């Protein structure tokens, strides 16, 4: 997926710990796991090292993810951090703590930043890309999830009031987290479910790829019956959604796959909803926005590694490939993973950047477990190394960096 399409990334809780907030998480125990601040800092650093996201020059936190990306005069993507930056501890969905006017989800600085980005945007559409469902969700009249914006109603009201008081048009939120599909108006106290008046904007929520959905009594039909602002809900199907934005409207199309157990391009269009320019409420259409038969378009060639993985890995005729060399940088040990034929004997040679051979090792089947070979590089000097592996009449090449503790 990363090979085929560009990614714009924000994190949620499971990049650090379940139901994380600013200073902790539901499943983090400081006594046995250390300070949460250390865990959060390490999680942020790993996220920026492994995913396509740039650090922001001038930001107080080098791993700050709230930022704005502009696409001409059509759309501003306003990326938010509703998870780790300014979130107060979850406290359920009712009671004095939850309803307090001082309760925050964004933090004062991010809320001010958001207001300024909305006020100054010259783009037609303002797309809020954030983690958790903004629209209220009640079952039998009671909010059910204090981890989403329902647990922070004062902050939600502040955002909605800012949008309406400053007459900011064309606000669309796109959301994840909840493992299910939703299309919502964003209702204020004066919301009318029949006409859509009193809505601050709309929200589209994408389904999960494989994670299980929700189990709610009576399901989606009951939810929509008791939440007039929720115009579509599917609690169990897996797939993806496509947002199509033009000067007339912003439309969301949901597609679902038939199974998560078999690799397949088989998917089907399930639902389409849109919001018109200068309107703040959802409408339904039966036509997907993409006229072509495939939403994939013209793809780059499939990655050779993926092609090899999809074949019979036990085949004695398949060539040997290097699946991975890690950790990289390495401190003490380097693990080499082979793909294809069973590796029994071979030879590894390492060269420094001047071409000098600095490491020479022959190995046999006793050194290789499950096609993985571990070598000790602790005595090597720090720097970049080129490696060659002679195995089963093939020569494979790799590079790695040796670092110190």
N, C-alpha and C positions, 0 to 999 in steps of 0.2 A: 504493500500500500504506500509506504514511504517512497518507493522507487517511482511509482506512477503519478503521484499527486503531491503538490506542496502542502505542508502542514502549518497551521497557526495554532500554537499550543497554549493551554492554560492547565494548571493542575487542579485536582480535587483532593479528597482526604486520603485515598489509598496510596498516594505517592509518599505519604508520611505515616499515617496511622488512622484507623477507623474513627469517623466522626471527630476529626481534628478541629481544634479551635486555636486561638492565638497563642495560648500558653499551655496547651495540653491536648489530650485525646481520650476517647472512651476506653481504648485498650492499651494505653501507655501507663506503666507503673514506674515511677521514678526510683523507688527503692531497689528494684531489680534491673531496670533498664537504663538508669541514669537520667540526667536532666532532659526534659523535653526540648529545651532550647538547642541542645546539641543535636538531638535527633532531627529536629526541624531544619537546622542549618545544613546537616549532612544530606538530608533529602533534597533540599533546594539545590545544593551543589551538584549532586548526582543528576538531577533533572536537567540542569543547564549543560552538563557535560555530555549527556547521552541523547538529548532531543534537539531538534532544530529551532532554537530560540536564542536570541542575542541578549547580552547584558545591555542595560540602558545607561548611556553616559550621563553622569551627573546625578543619578539616583542615589539616595542615602543607603538603601539596601541594594547591593549589586545584583541580587537575585529577585528584584521586584518584577512582578508579571503584569501589573495593571499598566496599560499602555494603549495608544490609539494608532490604528493603521488606516490610512486614507487611500481610497481608490477613486481618483479623480473627483468630480463633483457629484458622483452618484451615491457613494456610501462611505461612512466612517465606521470601522469596526472598533468599538470601545471595549477593550478587554478588562475584566474585573477580577479581583481576588476576594471572593466571599468566603474563603476557607482559612487562610493562615495569617492574613495581614492584621485585621482589626476586629475579628470576631470575638464577642463575649462567649462565655461558657454556655452550652446548651442547657435549658432549664425547663423543658417540656413545652406545652402549648397554652398554658393558662397560669394565672396567678400574678402576684404583684411584680415579681422579677421579670416575667415575660412581657407584661404590659407597660413596664416603666419607660418613660419618654427618653431616659438616658441610655437605654440599651442600644448597642451598636452591632452591626454586622460588617460594615465596610471600614470603620475607623474614621475619625474626624478628617484626617488628611486625605484619604481616598475619596470620601464623600465630597469634600471641597473640589478635589481634582475632577471627579465625575461631573459635578455641576458646571464647572468651567468648560469641560470638553463639550457638554451638551449645549451650553449657551453660545460657544464660539464656533460650533460646527457649521461649515458652509456646504456640507453634503446634504443631498436630498433625504437619504435614509441614515438613521442612527441605529446601528445594530449593537445591542448590548450582549456580549458573549461572556457567559458566566456559568457558575457551577450548579446551582441548586434552584429548584422551581420557585419562581416568584409568586405566581398566582396562588390564592388560597385553595386548600384542599381539605374539605370536611367530609366526614362519613357519619351519618346520623346526627348531623349538626355540630360535630366536634372535630377540630383540627387534629390530625393524627401524626404529624411529623415535625417535631421541634427542631430538627436539624436543618430544615429548609426555611424560607423566609417567613413561614407561619410562626416560627419561634422568635421572630424579630419584627413584630408588626409596626412598631414605631419607626424603625429604619425604612421599612417598605412605604409607610405613609409619607415620610420625608422625601423619598425619591419620587413617588407619584405626584406629590404636591409641587415639587420643583418642576416637573415636566409640564403640569397644567398651568401653574402660576406664571411660568416663563413662556407659555404657548409654544412649546417645542413639539413639532409635528413629526410623524413618521418614525416613531420609536418601536423597534422590534427587539425582543429578547430571544436568544437561542440558548438552550439549556441542556444539561446532561444529568448525570448522577442517579436518576431514579429508575433506570433500567426499563423504561416503558415509554410509550408515545403519547403526547398530549398536544392539543392546540387550545390556547386560552386567550380570552380577553383579560386585560389587567384592570380589575374593577376597583373603583373608589367607592366611598360611602353612598354616592348618588347613582350607582350603576343600575342600568335597566337591561336585563337579559334579553328582552325582545328586540330592542332597537340598537343596543350597543352603546348608547349614550352613557357618559360617566366612566368610560374606559380611558386609561392613560396610554394604552398601547396594546400590543399583542405579544404572545409568547409561543414559540415552537420548541417542543422537547423531543429529542431524538431517542430512539430505542437502543438497547444494548446489542452488542454483537453476539455474545454468548451467555452473559450473566443472567441468572433467573430474574423474572419480573416480579410483580406484586401479587399478593394474595389478599384481596379485599372482599368482604361479604357482598354478594350480589353483583360484584364486578363493575365493569365500566358503565353499564346502563344505570345502575344506582347512583354512581358518582355524578354522571351528567344530569340526572334528574334532580339532585339536591345541590348542584353547583351550576347555576345558569350561565356562568362565564366560561365554563369548560365546554368547548364545542366539539371536541373529539378526544377519545381516550382509548388506548389499547394497552392492556396490562401485561401481555405475555409474549407477543411475537418479537422476533429478532430481525434486525436488518439495518437500514440506514435511511436518512432523509436528505433531500437535496433542496437547497434554498436558491431560488431563481429570482434575481433582483433586476428590475428595469424601472424606467421613469413613470410607468403607469401603476405598477403594483409590486409587492413582494409576495411570492408564493412559495409554499412548502409542500413537497411531495414525499410521502412515506412509501418505502419499498420494503417488503419482507421476503426473507428466504424460506425455503421449504424445510430445510434441516440444517442443524449446525454440526452434524456428525460426518458429513461427506462434503469434500471440496467440490463446489459447483458454482456455475454462474447463473443458476436458476433462481430468479427472484420475480416478484410480481408487484405491480402498482396497487396500493391499497387505499390511499386517501390523499386528497389535495385540498388545501385551504389557502386563502390569500387575504391580504389587507390592501385596500386601495390607497393611492397617494392622497394624503390629507384626511383619510379616515383613521379611526383608532380601534376598529373592531373587525372581526373575522367574517369572511364570506366563504362559501363552499363552491367548488367547481368539480366536475367529473373528469376534467382533462388534465393530465400531467403536463408540466411546463416544458418537458423535454420531448420534442417531436420524434427523435430518432428511436430506433428499436432498442439500442443499447445505451445506457447512461455512461458507459466507459469511454466511448469515442475511440480515437486512435491511440493505442497504448504503445509504450516503449516495449522492446523485447523482454520476455520474462527473464528474470535473473537466473543465470546458469545454476547457481546454488539451489534455487527452489526447484528447478527442473530435475536436478540430481536427487534431491530429497524425495520427490514424488515417485521415483522409480523403486524397484525392489532393492533394498539396501543390502540384502544378503547375497545378491548375485555375484558370482565369482568372476563374471566378465566385465562388470562395471569398473571404470577407472577409479583410482584412489584420488581423493581431493582433500585439501585442508579445509575442514569446516570452521575451525576456530583456533586461535593462538591467544591465550590469556593467562594471567592478567597482563595488560599492556597499557602503561608501563608495568614492568615486573621488578620485584625487589629480591626475592629469594628463589622462588620456583616459577617455572614456566610450563604450562600445560598445553600440549599439542593434541588436537582432536582430529582424527582422520574420518573420512566418509567414503563408503564404497566397500571394497574388498577388505577382508580381515588382514590386518597388519601383523606380521610375525617377526621379521628381522629387518634391520636397516641401519643407516648411519646418518648422524646429524653433524653438520659442520657450521660453525658460526664465524663470521668475519666482521671486523670493525670497519669503520668508514674509510680507512686507508687501504683496505683489501687484505689485511693480515689475518691469517687464520688464528683464532684465539680459543677455539673450543672444538673438540673432535670426540664423538662418542658413538660407539657401536652398541646396538641394542638387539634383544631377542624377544621372543613371545612372553617370557617371564616379566619383562619390563612394561609390557603393553596390556592394559586392562580395559576391556570394552572399547577398543580402538582409541584409547587415550594414553598418552605418554607424558610423564612428568620428568623434567630435568632440572638440576640445581644450577642456578646462575648467580648464586650469592657472591662468588669470588670474582665475577666480572666487574670491570670498571664501569662507572656510569657512562651512558651514551647510547647511540643508535647502532644496532647490529643487523646485518643481513644473514639469513639462515638458509641452508639447503638441507633437504631430507631426501636421501636415496632409499627408496623402498619399493619392493616388488617390481624392479626394473623401471621405475619411474623416478624422476627428480622433481621435487616440489620446492617452492621458494616462499619465504616470508620475511617480514621485518618486525622488530620489536625494540622497545626502549628499555634499557636497564636504569633503574633509579635506586636511590638509597632510602633508608628508613626515615 
